Amino acid sequence: MVVLVGPMGVGKSTVGELLAGRLGVGYRDTDEDIVAAEGRAIADIFVAEGEAVFREMEKRAVQVALSEHEGVLALGGGAVLDADTRALLAGRRVVYLSMDVEEAVKRTGLNVARPLLAINPRKQWRELMEARRHLYEEVASAVVATDGRTPEEVTQAALDALELKEA
């Protein structure tokens, strides 16, 4: 199993699907699991239930996915905030996909349905990264910068960093 972590908009889903294809394994995304289980968008869960309720859903989704899935797994940007989740990631192949704020602006525009970035997105993105960067690094067995790279280049860099061979 390979687990992808990193901030929102870094390309975990895109790279995850490419990586799964190159390795000949399945792909899963815990955010997609939550949306499917709840029947509503994550932004709607944040608004209706609040962040704490969403984080509990996320924690359960990660636990289930880690126990059931054998392929490539992408985690939501905030999943590493939970200490139990970080403990579950210990000893696994975890790739932290990193990017700087300017790349985040280019990729997401920082104005899409991102509930944690509703007001002053650049400042909030920087603050989120200051709070989370060390957690991403803590769980990572490899760090792959995505700035200025295509998804294919990032996928190859992840394969190289983990010393994995294609299927």
N, CA and C atoms as a LAMMPS dump frame, in Angstrom:
ITEM: TIMESTEP
0
ITEM: NUMBER OF ATOMS
501
ITEM: BOX BOUNDS ff ff ff
-5.0000000000000000e+02 5.0000000000000000e+02
-5.0000000000000000e+02 5.0000000000000000e+02
-5.0000000000000000e+02 5.0000000000000000e+02
ITEM: ATOMS id mol type element x y z
1 1 1 N 0.836 -1.183 0
2 1 2 C 0 0 0
3 1 3 C 0.882 1.248 0
4 2 1 N 0.403 2.252 -0.738
5 2 2 C 1.033 3.57 -0.727
6 2 3 C -0.043 4.557 -0.301
7 3 1 N 0.289 5.416 0.658
8 3 2 C -0.637 6.434 1.145
9 3 3 C -0.111 7.802 0.742
10 4 1 N -0.984 8.63 0.181
11 4 2 C -0.618 9.99 -0.2
12 4 3 C -1.219 10.981 0.774
13 5 1 N -0.379 11.893 1.272
14 5 2 C -0.828 12.964 2.15
15 5 3 C -0.321 14.287 1.591
16 6 1 N -0.945 15.366 2.024
17 6 2 C -0.533 16.694 1.591
18 6 3 C -1.714 17.637 1.63
19 7 1 N -1.448 18.902 1.34
20 7 2 C -2.501 19.913 1.435
21 7 3 C -3.547 19.773 0.334
22 8 1 N -4.679 20.407 0.558
23 8 2 C -5.737 20.425 -0.445
24 8 3 C -5.208 21.031 -1.736
25 9 1 N -5.6 20.431 -2.838
26 9 2 C -5.21 20.959 -4.134
27 9 3 C -3.843 20.542 -4.626
28 10 1 N -3.124 19.713 -3.87
29 10 2 C -1.764 19.336 -4.261
30 10 3 C -1.76 18.295 -5.381
31 11 1 N -2.879 17.617 -5.567
32 11 2 C -2.961 16.618 -6.627
33 11 3 C -2.95 15.188 -6.143
34 12 1 N -3.344 14.968 -4.896
35 12 2 C -3.333 13.612 -4.35
36 12 3 C -4.214 12.668 -5.176
37 13 1 N -5.384 13.139 -5.57
38 13 2 C -6.295 12.283 -6.347
39 13 3 C -5.722 11.974 -7.723
40 14 1 N -5.257 12.985 -8.408
41 14 2 C -4.713 12.796 -9.761
42 14 3 C -3.485 11.891 -9.723
43 15 1 N -2.547 12.192 -8.841
44 15 2 C -1.329 11.393 -8.733
45 15 3 C -1.669 9.996 -8.219
46 16 1 N -2.617 9.913 -7.296
47 16 2 C -3.015 8.617 -6.763
48 16 3 C -3.537 7.683 -7.831
49 17 1 N -4.378 8.209 -8.712
50 17 2 C -4.915 7.383 -9.799
51 17 3 C -3.805 6.954 -10.766
52 18 1 N -2.915 7.886 -11.081
53 18 2 C -1.791 7.551 -11.967
54 18 3 C -0.868 6.519 -11.324
55 19 1 N -0.575 6.71 -10.065
56 19 2 C 0.307 5.803 -9.338
57 19 3 C -0.307 4.402 -9.259
58 20 1 N -1.59 4.334 -8.966
59 20 2 C -2.28 3.042 -8.902
60 20 3 C -2.211 2.34 -10.255
61 21 1 N -2.428 3.108 -11.315
62 21 2 C -2.343 2.53 -12.658
63 21 3 C -0.964 1.996 -12.967
64 22 1 N 0.055 2.748 -12.594
65 22 2 C 1.445 2.331 -12.87
66 22 3 C 1.836 1.107 -12.044
67 23 1 N 1.249 0.983 -10.843
68 23 2 C 1.569 -0.146 -9.968
69 23 3 C 0.647 -1.342 -10.198
70 24 1 N -0.427 -1.129 -10.96
71 24 2 C -1.369 -2.216 -11.219
72 24 3 C -2.215 -2.571 -10.007
73 25 1 N -2.554 -1.558 -9.199
74 25 2 C -3.364 -1.765 -7.99
75 25 3 C -4.555 -0.813 -8.009
76 26 1 N -5.45 -0.97 -7.053
77 26 2 C -6.621 -0.104 -6.951
78 26 3 C -6.287 1.238 -6.326
79 27 1 N -7.184 2.194 -6.535
80 27 2 C -7.046 3.533 -5.972
81 27 3 C -8.255 3.822 -5.093
82 28 1 N -8.029 4.51 -3.993
83 28 2 C -9.12 4.892 -3.075
84 28 3 C -8.798 6.249 -2.47
85 29 1 N -9.84 7.013 -2.209
86 29 2 C -9.706 8.356 -1.637
87 29 3 C -10.671 8.456 -0.459
88 30 1 N -10.146 8.757 0.724
89 30 2 C -11.02 8.794 1.9
90 30 3 C -12.035 9.929 1.832
91 31 1 N -11.711 11.036 1.17
92 31 2 C -12.714 12.09 0.994
93 31 3 C -13.888 11.57 0.169
94 32 1 N -13.589 10.82 -0.894
95 32 2 C -14.651 10.231 -1.713
96 32 3 C -15.476 9.237 -0.902
97 33 1 N -14.819 8.484 -0.021
98 33 2 C -15.537 7.54 0.847
99 33 3 C -16.543 8.279 1.723
100 34 1 N -16.12 9.411 2.28
101 34 2 C -17 10.193 3.159
102 34 3 C -18.185 10.745 2.374
103 35 1 N -17.912 11.307 1.206
104 35 2 C -18.981 11.865 0.369
105 35 3 C -19.993 10.77 0.011
106 36 1 N -19.489 9.592 -0.358
107 36 2 C -20.374 8.486 -0.721
108 36 3 C -21.216 8.03 0.479
109 37 1 N -20.59 7.941 1.647
110 37 2 C -21.3 7.479 2.838
111 37 3 C -22.338 8.491 3.316
112 38 1 N -22.009 9.765 3.205
113 38 2 C -22.88 10.823 3.72
114 38 3 C -23.879 11.34 2.691
115 39 1 N -23.6 11.104 1.421
116 39 2 C -24.482 11.582 0.372
117 39 3 C -24.49 13.094 0.21
118 40 1 N -23.398 13.723 0.596
119 40 2 C -23.279 15.183 0.454
120 40 3 C -21.808 15.568 0.401
121 41 1 N -21.569 16.77 -0.116
122 41 2 C -20.202 17.271 -0.269
123 41 3 C -19.563 17.56 1.09
124 42 1 N -18.247 17.488 1.117
125 42 2 C -17.517 17.776 2.358
126 42 3 C -17.798 19.196 2.831
127 43 1 N -17.844 20.143 1.9
128 43 2 C -18.145 21.526 2.282
129 43 3 C -19.5 21.61 2.987
130 44 1 N -20.472 20.829 2.528
131 44 2 C -21.798 20.818 3.16
132 44 3 C -21.737 20.217 4.563
133 45 1 N -20.919 19.201 4.747
134 45 2 C -20.749 18.605 6.08
135 45 3 C -20.152 19.631 7.027
136 46 1 N -19.13 20.358 6.569
137 46 2 C -18.51 21.402 7.392
138 46 3 C -19.539 22.427 7.834
139 47 1 N -20.356 22.882 6.886
140 47 2 C -21.34 23.924 7.188
141 47 3 C -22.404 23.398 8.141
142 48 1 N -22.942 22.215 7.858
143 48 2 C -24.058 21.69 8.638
144 48 3 C -23.645 21.109 9.987
145 49 1 N -22.507 20.421 10.024
146 49 2 C -22.11 19.681 11.226
147 49 3 C -20.922 20.281 11.964
148 50 1 N -20.08 21.034 11.24
149 50 2 C -18.878 21.599 11.851
150 50 3 C -17.652 20.735 11.603
151 51 1 N -16.499 21.353 11.802
152 51 2 C -15.241 20.66 11.522
153 51 3 C -15.023 19.451 12.422
154 52 1 N -15.374 19.556 13.701
155 52 2 C -15.121 18.443 14.626
156 52 3 C -15.856 17.174 14.199
157 53 1 N -17.095 17.305 13.778
158 53 2 C -17.862 16.144 13.318
159 53 3 C -17.224 15.575 12.054
160 54 1 N -16.843 16.464 11.129
161 54 2 C -16.188 15.988 9.91
162 54 3 C -14.899 15.238 10.248
163 55 1 N -14.101 15.761 11.171
164 55 2 C -12.821 15.116 11.504
165 55 3 C -13.042 13.712 12.073
166 56 1 N -14.13 13.518 12.827
167 56 2 C -14.449 12.178 13.332
168 56 3 C -14.808 11.244 12.18
169 57 1 N -15.61 11.756 11.228
170 57 2 C -15.947 10.961 10.039
171 57 3 C -14.668 10.596 9.287
172 58 1 N -13.784 11.57 9.154
173 58 2 C -12.535 11.366 8.43
174 58 3 C -11.671 10.315 9.123
175 59 1 N -11.578 10.406 10.438
176 59 2 C -10.777 9.452 11.198
177 59 3 C -11.281 8.028 10.976
178 60 1 N -12.594 7.841 11.038
179 60 2 C -13.179 6.513 10.819
180 60 3 C -12.941 6.045 9.38
181 61 1 N -13.091 6.957 8.428
182 61 2 C -12.89 6.603 7.019
183 61 3 C -11.449 6.153 6.779
184 62 1 N -10.491 6.821 7.386
185 62 2 C -9.087 6.448 7.224
186 62 3 C -8.832 5.081 7.862
187 63 1 N -9.361 4.863 9.059
188 63 2 C -9.175 3.565 9.721
189 63 3 C -9.706 2.423 8.862
190 64 1 N -10.913 2.595 8.321
191 64 2 C -11.52 1.563 7.479
192 64 3 C -10.693 1.345 6.219
193 65 1 N -10.327 2.433 5.552
194 65 2 C -9.569 2.318 4.301
195 65 3 C -8.219 1.652 4.52
196 66 1 N -7.53 2.007 5.597
197 66 2 C -6.23 1.392 5.868
198 66 3 C -6.365 -0.102 6.155
199 67 1 N -7.48 -0.51 6.732
200 67 2 C -7.664 -1.927 7.049
201 67 3 C -8.161 -2.734 5.846
202 68 1 N -8.847 -2.098 4.897
203 68 2 C -9.464 -2.811 3.783
204 68 3 C -8.698 -2.73 2.466
205 69 1 N -8.003 -1.635 2.251
206 69 2 C -7.466 -1.341 0.921
207 69 3 C -5.995 -1.718 0.818
208 70 1 N -5.632 -2.306 -0.31
209 70 2 C -4.251 -2.754 -0.514
210 70 3 C -3.473 -1.896 -1.513
211 71 1 N -4.145 -0.975 -2.198
212 71 2 C -3.49 -0.224 -3.265
213 71 3 C -2.996 1.139 -2.835
214 72 1 N -3.338 2.145 -3.644
215 72 2 C -2.952 3.53 -3.376
216 72 3 C -4.131 4.22 -2.687
217 73 1 N -3.834 4.904 -1.593
218 73 2 C -4.86 5.569 -0.797
219 73 3 C -4.504 7.04 -0.624
220 74 1 N -5.427 7.924 -1.009
221 74 2 C -5.24 9.362 -0.796
222 74 3 C -6.041 9.786 0.417
223 75 1 N -5.402 10.534 1.314
224 75 2 C -6.085 11.041 2.507
225 75 3 C -6.418 12.51 2.323
226 76 1 N -7.483 12.957 2.975
227 76 2 C -7.83 14.369 2.967
228 76 3 C -6.715 15.183 3.606
229 77 1 N -6.65 16.45 3.241
230 77 2 C -5.566 17.319 3.698
231 77 3 C -5.397 17.412 5.2
232 78 1 N -6.496 17.298 5.947
233 78 2 C -6.426 17.436 7.401
234 78 3 C -6.373 16.125 8.163
235 79 1 N -6.33 15.01 7.468
236 79 2 C -6.368 13.707 8.139
237 79 3 C -5.216 13.523 9.126
238 80 1 N -4.068 14.126 8.828
239 80 2 C -2.884 13.946 9.689
240 80 3 C -2.996 14.71 11.008
241 81 1 N -4.031 15.529 11.159
242 81 2 C -4.204 16.264 12.411
243 81 3 C -4.489 15.316 13.578
244 82 1 N -5.053 14.158 13.293
245 82 2 C -5.432 13.208 14.331
246 82 3 C -4.245 12.318 14.71
247 83 1 N -3.913 12.287 15.994
248 83 2 C -2.769 11.509 16.48
249 83 3 C -2.949 10.019 16.217
250 84 1 N -4.173 9.5 16.358
251 84 2 C -4.419 8.083 16.101
252 84 3 C -4.177 7.749 14.633
253 85 1 N -4.59 8.649 13.756
254 85 2 C -4.353 8.447 12.328
255 85 3 C -2.856 8.437 12.039
256 86 1 N -2.131 9.382 12.623
257 86 2 C -0.676 9.399 12.411
258 86 3 C -0.045 8.104 12.901
259 87 1 N -0.524 7.581 14.031
260 87 2 C 0.014 6.321 14.554
261 87 3 C -0.265 5.17 13.588
262 88 1 N -1.452 5.163 12.967
263 88 2 C -1.794 4.111 12.003
264 88 3 C -0.914 4.173 10.751
265 89 1 N -0.4 5.349 10.445
266 89 2 C 0.439 5.524 9.26
267 89 3 C 1.89 5.109 9.497
268 90 1 N 2.273 4.957 10.759
269 90 2 C 3.655 4.597 11.096
270 90 3 C 4.016 3.265 10.447
271 91 1 N 5.178 3.235 9.819
272 91 2 C 5.664 2.016 9.2
273 91 3 C 5.088 1.735 7.819
274 92 1 N 4.236 2.613 7.328
275 92 2 C 3.65 2.432 5.987
276 92 3 C 4.402 3.309 4.992
277 93 1 N 4.223 2.989 3.701
278 93 2 C 4.783 3.831 2.645
279 93 3 C 3.877 5.046 2.494
280 94 1 N 4.333 6.175 2.992
281 94 2 C 3.543 7.407 2.936
282 94 3 C 4.331 8.457 2.16
283 95 1 N 3.693 9.016 1.135
284 95 2 C 4.319 10.066 0.34
285 95 3 C 3.617 11.384 0.649
286 96 1 N 4.398 12.357 1.083
287 96 2 C 3.901 13.713 1.31
288 96 3 C 4.123 14.492 0.024
289 97 1 N 3.035 14.861 -0.629
290 97 2 C 3.105 15.699 -1.823
291 97 3 C 3.075 17.151 -1.361
292 98 1 N 4.15 17.871 -1.609
293 98 2 C 4.262 19.241 -1.109
294 98 3 C 4.136 20.257 -2.232
295 99 1 N 3.75 21.471 -1.869
296 99 2 C 3.726 22.599 -2.808
297 99 3 C 3.734 23.887 -2.011
298 100 1 N 4.18 24.974 -2.673
299 100 2 C 4.175 26.268 -2
300 100 3 C 2.874 27.004 -2.311
301 101 1 N 2.675 28.133 -1.653
302 101 2 C 1.401 28.85 -1.776
303 101 3 C 1.149 29.339 -3.2
304 102 1 N 2.188 29.76 -3.904
305 102 2 C 1.975 30.241 -5.27
306 102 3 C 1.484 29.119 -6.18
307 103 1 N 2.009 27.932 -5.985
308 103 2 C 1.529 26.776 -6.748
309 103 3 C 0.079 26.47 -6.371
310 104 1 N -0.249 26.587 -5.079
311 104 2 C -1.625 26.348 -4.627
312 104 3 C -2.59 27.323 -5.297
313 105 1 N -2.172 28.584 -5.424
314 105 2 C -3.006 29.593 -6.076
315 105 3 C -3.239 29.21 -7.532
316 106 1 N -2.169 28.798 -8.206
317 106 2 C -2.281 28.42 -9.62
318 106 3 C -3.221 27.231 -9.802
319 107 1 N -3.109 26.255 -8.904
320 107 2 C -3.871 25.024 -9.077
321 107 3 C -5.321 25.144 -8.667
322 108 1 N -5.574 25.776 -7.556
323 108 2 C -6.947 25.787 -7.034
324 108 3 C -7.606 27.137 -7.184
325 109 1 N -6.798 28.172 -7.421
326 109 2 C -7.357 29.51 -7.403
327 109 3 C -7.709 29.923 -5.978
328 110 1 N -7.577 28.974 -5.064
329 110 2 C -7.928 29.189 -3.656
330 110 3 C -9.305 29.825 -3.5
331 111 1 N -10.208 29.468 -4.391
332 111 2 C -11.547 30.034 -4.268
333 111 3 C -12.619 28.989 -4.524
334 112 1 N -12.234 27.74 -4.668
335 112 2 C -13.218 26.701 -4.894
336 112 3 C -13.814 26.254 -3.565
337 113 1 N -14.576 25.198 -3.555
338 113 2 C -15.287 24.767 -2.345
339 113 3 C -14.317 24.226 -1.301
340 114 1 N -13.619 25.098 -0.67
341 114 2 C -12.646 24.744 0.371
342 114 3 C -13.088 25.44 1.647
343 115 1 N -13.819 24.757 2.511
344 115 2 C -14.415 25.428 3.667
345 115 3 C -13.416 26.091 4.606
346 116 1 N -12.196 25.588 4.654
347 116 2 C -11.218 26.188 5.561
348 116 3 C -10.527 27.406 4.957
349 117 1 N -10.84 27.72 3.707
350 117 2 C -10.168 28.836 3.032
351 117 3 C -11.152 29.917 2.593
352 118 1 N -12.259 30.021 3.276
353 118 2 C -13.328 30.925 2.823
354 118 3 C -12.948 32.396 2.872
355 119 1 N -12.176 32.801 3.863
356 119 2 C -11.82 34.21 4.029
357 119 3 C -10.298 34.34 3.948
358 120 1 N -9.805 35.26 3.115
359 120 2 C -8.365 35.482 2.926
360 120 3 C -7.64 34.159 2.658
361 121 1 N -7.923 33.544 1.513
362 121 2 C -7.407 32.204 1.24
363 121 3 C -5.894 32.05 1.31
364 122 1 N -5.126 33.012 0.776
365 122 2 C -3.662 32.862 0.816
366 122 3 C -3.15 32.819 2.248
367 123 1 N -3.633 33.728 3.07
368 123 2 C -3.204 33.765 4.472
369 123 3 C -3.624 32.478 5.182
370 124 1 N -4.853 32.05 4.955
371 124 2 C -5.334 30.846 5.62
372 124 3 C -4.579 29.607 5.135
373 125 1 N -4.252 29.545 3.83
374 125 2 C -3.5 28.409 3.319
375 125 3 C -2.133 28.361 3.992
376 126 1 N -1.478 29.513 4.089
377 126 2 C -0.161 29.549 4.757
378 126 3 C -0.265 29.089 6.205
379 127 1 N -1.311 29.56 6.911
380 127 2 C -1.487 29.166 8.313
381 127 3 C -1.76 27.666 8.442
382 128 1 N -2.597 27.134 7.543
383 128 2 C -2.852 25.694 7.556
384 128 3 C -1.548 24.927 7.346
385 129 1 N -0.735 25.376 6.4
386 129 2 C 0.518 24.683 6.133
387 129 3 C 1.492 24.798 7.305
388 130 1 N 1.518 25.954 7.957
389 130 2 C 2.386 26.094 9.131
390 130 3 C 1.967 25.116 10.221
391 131 1 N 0.662 24.903 10.355
392 131 2 C 0.151 23.994 11.379
393 131 3 C 0.32 22.528 10.988
394 132 1 N 0.338 22.243 9.696
395 132 2 C 0.311 20.849 9.245
396 132 3 C 1.618 20.318 8.674
397 133 1 N 2.479 21.19 8.17
398 133 2 C 3.69 20.725 7.468
399 133 3 C 4.463 19.701 8.292
400 134 1 N 4.702 20 9.564
401 134 2 C 5.492 19.08 10.39
402 134 3 C 4.777 17.735 10.575
403 135 1 N 3.432 17.741 10.526
404 135 2 C 2.679 16.487 10.651
405 135 3 C 2.802 15.659 9.373
406 136 1 N 2.734 16.332 8.22
407 136 2 C 2.951 15.624 6.953
408 136 3 C 4.344 15.008 6.948
409 137 1 N 5.328 15.788 7.371
410 137 2 C 6.711 15.307 7.377
411 137 3 C 6.893 14.159 8.364
412 138 1 N 6.188 14.247 9.507
413 138 2 C 6.283 13.201 10.536
414 138 3 C 5.844 11.836 10.001
415 139 1 N 4.779 11.8 9.215
416 139 2 C 4.244 10.519 8.746
417 139 3 C 4.885 10.046 7.442
418 140 1 N 5.604 10.923 6.757
419 140 2 C 6.105 10.615 5.419
420 140 3 C 7.345 9.738 5.422
421 141 1 N 7.336 8.761 4.524
422 141 2 C 8.567 8.029 4.25
423 141 3 C 9.281 8.66 3.066
424 142 1 N 8.569 9.513 2.321
425 142 2 C 9.162 10.248 1.199
426 142 3 C 8.399 11.555 1.017
427 143 1 N 9.126 12.59 0.614
428 143 2 C 8.523 13.885 0.301
429 143 3 C 8.777 14.162 -1.174
430 144 1 N 7.703 14.485 -1.905
431 144 2 C 7.825 14.769 -3.333
432 144 3 C 7.242 16.149 -3.589
433 145 1 N 8.09 17.069 -4.041
434 145 2 C 7.632 18.416 -4.385
435 145 3 C 6.869 18.345 -5.705
436 146 1 N 5.735 19.045 -5.748
437 146 2 C 4.901 19.022 -6.949
438 146 3 C 5.004 20.315 -7.752
439 147 1 N 5.633 21.317 -7.197
440 147 2 C 5.712 22.634 -7.839
441 147 3 C 6.314 22.536 -9.234
442 148 1 N 5.587 23.058 -10.218
443 148 2 C 6.089 23.116 -11.58
444 148 3 C 6.224 21.767 -12.266
445 149 1 N 5.649 20.725 -11.698
446 149 2 C 5.751 19.385 -12.274
447 149 3 C 4.387 18.93 -12.781
448 150 1 N 4.403 18.127 -13.818
449 150 2 C 3.161 17.526 -14.291
450 150 3 C 2.788 16.375 -13.354
451 151 1 N 1.525 15.948 -13.374
452 151 2 C 1.146 14.786 -12.56
453 151 3 C 1.987 13.548 -12.89
454 152 1 N 2.331 13.373 -14.151
455 152 2 C 3.151 12.232 -14.546
456 152 3 C 4.552 12.317 -13.934
457 153 1 N 5.117 13.523 -13.911
458 153 2 C 6.448 13.714 -13.305
459 153 3 C 6.401 13.466 -11.799
460 154 1 N 5.343 13.904 -11.152
461 154 2 C 5.186 13.682 -9.707
462 154 3 C 5.035 12.189 -9.429
463 155 1 N 4.249 11.515 -10.256
464 155 2 C 4.053 10.073 -10.098
465 155 3 C 5.385 9.342 -10.221
466 156 1 N 6.179 9.699 -11.22
467 156 2 C 7.489 9.054 -11.395
468 156 3 C 8.393 9.354 -10.201
469 157 1 N 8.36 10.584 -9.711
470 157 2 C 9.182 10.952 -8.55
471 157 3 C 8.766 10.146 -7.315
472 158 1 N 7.467 9.907 -7.157
473 158 2 C 6.993 9.1 -6.023
474 158 3 C 7.467 7.651 -6.162
475 159 1 N 7.353 7.095 -7.363
476 159 2 C 7.849 5.733 -7.596
477 159 3 C 9.342 5.628 -7.276
478 160 1 N 10.1 6.612 -7.752
479 160 2 C 11.544 6.63 -7.518
480 160 3 C 11.854 6.757 -6.022
481 161 1 N 11.137 7.679 -5.342
482 161 2 C 11.402 7.918 -3.927
483 161 3 C 11.121 6.688 -3.086
484 162 1 N 10.096 5.927 -3.473
485 162 2 C 9.744 4.71 -2.72
486 162 3 C 10.465 3.479 -3.243
487 163 1 N 11.218 3.659 -4.336
488 163 2 C 11.933 2.554 -4.984
489 163 3 C 10.986 1.427 -5.362
490 164 1 N 9.861 1.818 -5.955
491 164 2 C 8.864 0.851 -6.402
492 164 3 C 8.962 0.627 -7.898
493 165 1 N 8.673 -0.558 -8.318
494 165 2 C 8.698 -0.916 -9.737
495 165 3 C 7.267 -0.952 -10.257
496 166 1 N 7.117 -0.552 -11.517
497 166 2 C 5.805 -0.6 -12.145
498 166 3 C 5.367 -2.022 -12.397
499 167 1 N 4.038 -2.21 -12.431
500 167 2 C 3.479 -3.55 -12.671
501 167 3 C 3.644 -3.927 -14.137
